[in-house]
Amino acid sequence: MPELPEVETVMRGIAPALTGRRIERAEAYRPDLRWPLPERFAERLTGRTVLGLERRSKYILAALDDGWSWLIHLGMTGRFAVGPRDNAPAEQLGEFVHDAGRLPAHDHVLVETSDHRLIYNDVRRFGAMDLTPTAEASTHKLLATLGPEPLSDAFNPKALGAALEHRIVSVKAALLDQKIVAGLGNIYVCEALWRSKIHPTREAGTLTAAELKRLVTACKEVLTSAIEAGGSSLRDYRHADGALGYFQHSFSVYGRESEPCPRRGCSGEVERLVQGGRSSFFCAGCQS
């Protein structure tokens, strides 16, 4: 599933094709994705002007001029193809996946402005779309319980310490809890824990003030680096213009089992364990 940096990059990729533009045509080729689409979904998008886009956790919100917002979640395999409106060849459309090109059978939603066409394709249909009043978006059932954004000032050592106090779950599990911090996923949690020298199995409530400070800093740094690099191109992810993200080449521990720890002065090697059905990569030599 795309993580926060990937979703941020997707949002930035589709924003130029939507922001300030009127949706002249919208079509939904099926009544549902992961869940049913709203009633009259395509009709309600048609004619609306997109005022702006923002990301909340792993969700994209496009504010419309009628006081509603179009909520988008990419799921595991959702992606947008973006291109000129005038029936451009498929190879000219930006993709989030496969070099082999689009899979038309899995094109589910089409949106056209005066000069752009956006096609939402989702092979496994784990993505979701909804319409929600903009002023009440924070109370939407998918957003209401989310914790602070990890790149915001609200995510700080004091707040994280309060959220983790007396928690006996592992720090890895705690950071993946979207109620504690919104948008962190498995890849970047592994990277942040390595940067902050904290073992993924550490009991969350035992972190010291110094460790909390290192961990918050590490989370912000690894996410910022990934966004600047354009996200990761693991699995199905690509930019809206078809270019690959390159941050995966900068992973320090994720996917590097049995390789030497890259930390200067550490003689350990990267290990892997499974927590909650997900792989954790870490160095036992420098993460305690």
C-alpha positions in Angstrom: 0.0 0.0 0.0 1.3 3.5 -0.8 2.6 5.2 2.3 2.4 8.9 3.3 5.3 10.1 0.9 3.8 8.2 -2.0 0.3 9.6 -1.4 1.8 13.1 -1.0 3.6 12.7 -4.3 0.4 11.4 -6.0 -1.5 14.4 -4.7 1.2 16.8 -6.0 1.2 14.9 -9.3 -2.6 15.3 -10.0 -3.0 18.8 -8.5 -1.9 20.7 -11.6 -4.5 18.9 -13.7 -7.3 19.6 -11.2 -6.7 22.7 -9.1 -8.7 25.7 -10.3 -10.2 23.6 -13.1 -13.9 22.8 -13.8 -14.7 19.1 -14.1 -16.5 19.0 -17.4 -17.1 15.3 -17.5 -17.0 12.5 -14.9 -17.9 8.8 -15.3 -17.9 5.9 -12.9 -17.7 2.6 -14.7 -18.9 0.6 -11.7 -21.0 1.3 -8.6 -18.3 0.5 -6.1 -14.6 0.2 -5.3 -13.8 -1.2 -1.8 -17.2 0.3 -0.8 -20.1 1.6 -2.8 -19.6 5.0 -4.4 -21.9 7.8 -3.3 -25.3 8.1 -5.1 -25.0 10.1 -8.3 -21.2 10.2 -7.7 -20.2 11.2 -11.3 -23.2 13.6 -11.7 -22.2 15.4 -8.5 -18.6 15.8 -9.6 -19.6 17.0 -13.1 -19.6 20.8 -13.3 -17.8 21.4 -10.1 -14.6 23.4 -9.9 -11.7 22.0 -7.8 -10.6 24.7 -5.3 -7.5 22.8 -4.1 -6.1 19.5 -2.9 -4.7 18.4 0.4 -3.5 15.2 2.0 -4.7 13.8 5.3 -2.8 10.7 6.4 -3.0 8.5 3.3 -6.1 10.2 2.0 -6.4 12.9 -0.7 -9.1 15.5 -0.4 -10.1 17.7 -3.3 -12.2 20.6 -2.2 -15.1 21.5 -4.6 -16.8 24.8 -5.1 -20.2 23.5 -3.8 -18.9 23.0 -0.3 -18.2 19.3 -0.7 -14.9 17.5 -1.0 -14.0 14.4 -3.1 -12.2 12.0 -0.8 -9.7 9.5 -2.4 -7.9 6.5 -1.0 -5.6 4.6 -3.3 -5.7 1.3 -1.4 -3.1 -1.2 -2.5 -3.2 -0.9 -6.3 -5.1 2.3 -7.0 -3.4 4.8 -9.3 -4.2 7.7 -11.6 -3.2 8.1 -15.2 -3.0 11.8 -16.1 -2.8 13.1 -19.7 -4.2 15.5 -22.2 -7.9 15.3 -22.9 -7.8 14.9 -26.7 -7.7 11.1 -26.9 -3.9 10.9 -26.4 -2.3 7.5 -26.9 -2.2 5.4 -23.7 1.6 5.4 -23.7 1.5 9.2 -23.2 -0.5 9.0 -20.0 1.3 9.0 -16.7 0.9 5.8 -14.6 1.4 4.6 -11.1 2.2 1.0 -12.3 3.4 -1.5 -14.8 5.6 -0.7 -17.8 3.2 -2.9 -19.8 0.7 -0.1 -19.8 -2.9 0.4 -18.5 -5.3 -2.4 -17.9 -8.6 -0.9 -19.3 -10.7 -3.6 -17.6 -9.7 -2.0 -14.3 -10.3 1.6 -15.2 -13.1 2.6 -12.8 -13.4 6.4 -12.7 -12.8 9.0 -15.3 -12.6 12.8 -14.8 -12.0 15.3 -17.5 -11.3 19.0 -17.3 -11.0 21.4 -20.2 -7.5 20.1 -20.9 -6.7 17.0 -18.8 -8.0 13.5 -18.4 -7.6 11.6 -15.2 -8.3 7.9 -15.1 -8.5 6.0 -11.8 -7.4 2.4 -12.3 -7.4 -0.2 -9.4 -6.8 -3.8 -10.1 -7.8 -5.1 -6.7 -10.3 -2.4 -5.9 -9.1 -1.8 -2.4 -9.2 1.9 -3.0 -12.2 4.1 -2.0 -13.9 7.3 -3.0 -16.5 9.4 -1.3 -18.0 12.8 -1.1 -18.1 14.7 2.2 -19.0 18.2 3.3 -15.7 20.1 3.3 -16.4 21.8 6.6 -17.1 18.4 8.2 -14.3 16.4 6.5 -12.4 15.9 9.8 -15.4 14.0 11.2 -15.7 11.7 8.2 -15.7 8.1 9.4 -12.3 7.4 7.7 -10.7 10.5 9.2 -12.3 11.1 12.5 -10.0 9.0 14.6 -6.7 9.8 12.9 -3.9 11.1 15.1 -1.7 14.1 14.3 0.2 14.4 11.0 3.8 13.3 11.5 5.1 16.4 9.7 3.1 18.8 11.7 4.0 20.6 14.9 1.3 18.6 16.7 3.6 15.5 16.4 6.2 16.3 19.0 8.1 14.4 21.7 5.7 15.6 24.5 2.6 14.6 22.5 4.0 11.2 21.5 5.2 10.5 25.0 1.6 11.2 26.3 0.2 8.9 23.6 2.6 6.1 24.5 2.5 6.4 28.2 1.8 3.0 29.9 1.4 1.3 26.5 2.8 -2.2 26.6 2.6 -2.9 22.9 5.8 -2.7 20.9 6.9 0.7 19.6 6.6 -0.6 16.1 2.9 -1.5 16.6 2.3 1.8 18.3 3.7 3.9 15.5 1.5 1.9 13.0 -1.6 2.8 15.0 -3.2 5.6 13.0 -4.8 6.9 16.2 -1.4 7.8 17.6 0.1 9.2 14.4 -1.5 9.4 11.0 0.1 8.1 7.9 3.1 6.2 9.0 3.5 2.8 7.4 5.7 -0.2 7.7 8.6 1.0 5.5 9.1 4.4 7.1 8.6 3.2 10.7 11.4 0.6 10.1 13.6 3.4 8.8 12.7 5.8 11.6 13.4 3.3 14.3 16.8 2.5 12.8 17.7 6.2 12.6 16.7 6.7 16.3 18.5 3.6 17.5 15.3 2.0 18.9 14.6 -1.7 18.6 11.2 -2.4 17.0 10.1 -4.7 19.9 10.7 -2.1 22.6 7.7 -1.6 24.8 6.3 1.7 23.7 5.7 3.0 27.2 9.4 2.6 28.2 10.9 5.2 25.8 12.8 7.9 27.5 12.5 11.6 26.8 15.7 11.5 24.8 14.5 8.5 22.7 11.2 10.2 22.1 13.0 13.3 20.8 15.2 11.2 18.5 12.2 9.2 17.2 10.1 12.2 16.3 13.0 13.8 14.6 13.7 10.6 12.7 10.1 10.2 11.6 10.1 13.7 10.2 13.5 13.4 8.5 12.7 10.1 6.8 9.3 11.2 5.5 10.7 14.6 4.3 13.6 12.8 2.5 11.1 10.4 0.8 8.8 13.2 -0.3 11.8 15.2 -1.7 13.0 12.1 -3.6 9.5 11.5 -5.0 8.4 8.6 -2.9 9.2 4.9 -3.2 8.6 2.9 -6.3 8.1 -0.4 -4.5 5.4 -2.6 -5.9 2.7 -0.6 -7.9 3.7 3.0 -7.1 4.6 5.6 -9.8 4.3 9.3 -10.1 1.4 10.8 -12.0 3.8 11.6 -14.9 5.0 8.0 -15.0 8.4 8.6 -13.4 9.6 6.2 -10.8 10.3 7.4 -7.2 13.9 6.7 -6.1 13.8 6.8 -2.3 13.9 3.0 -2.1 17.6 3.3 -3.1 18.1 5.2 0.2 16.6 2.6 2.5 19.0 1.9 5.3 17.4 -1.3 6.6 14.1 -2.0 4.9 14.5 -5.0 2.6 18.2 -5.4 3.5 18.2 -8.5 5.6 21.7 -10.0 6.2 23.4 -6.9 4.8 25.9 -5.0 7.0 24.4 -2.2 9.1 25.1 1.0 7.3 25.6 3.0 10.5 29.2 4.2 10.8 31.0 2.4 13.6 28.4 -0.4 13.9 29.6 -4.0 13.1 26.1 -5.5 13.1 24.0 -6.7 10.3 20.4 -6.1 9.3 18.0 -8.6 10.7 14.3 -9.3 10.0 11.5 -10.4 12.2 7.7 -10.5 11.7 5.5 -8.4 13.9 1.7 -8.4 13.4 2.2 -10.1 10.1 4.6 -7.4 8.8 8.3 -7.6 8.3 10.5 -5.5 10.6 14.1 -4.8 9.5 16.5 -3.6 12.2 20.1 -3.9 13.5 20.4 -5.6 16.9 23.8 -4.1 17.2 22.8 -0.5 17.4 19.0 -0.6 18.1 18.2 -1.2 21.8 
